[in-house]
Amino acid sequence: MKVAPGVLFLTSSIHEFEPNHMLENEFFELSSFKRSLAWVSVSVFIGIVSIVWFVEDRFVNASEMDIEIEEVIEDSTAQHDKIYLQMDIMERRALVKSEVEYKRMLRTDPDNADLQEGLKEVREEKNEVKLRIAKRLQ
């Protein structure tokens, strides 16, 4: 088997500079120890950071709590306004139906003062509800 002269030189030169093969084994053992130490230290560091992060997230400072309370109050106020808006809209629909009924009854009996008074009250209440709806929508 023929080997190129450069390859022979490389293989022979490695053995020439390393008279003791124990140095090579010690280097790999030391490297393995350093590698293990590095993995342990990285995992310990990640563990410590995770614990600190978890503990810090558990406790809230006063400014964060105030911000959270303000958000909850704003949300509840928005929900409150939305509910009352829906109630006002339903009340307005009922008043429109009542107004139509009063008008229909007034066509059959136009001289009835009670019906005219009732229609007037329904219209006034309908206008009040209309203003409340407009105010809530602003």
Secondary structure, 3 states (H helix, E strand, C coil): CCCCHHHHHHHHHHHHHCCCCHHHHHHHHHHHHHHHHHHHHHHHHHHHHHHHHHHHHHCCCHHHHHHHHHHHHHHHHHHHHHHHHHHHHHHHHHHHHHHHHHHHHHHHCCCCHHHHHHHHHHHHHHHHHHHHHHHHHC
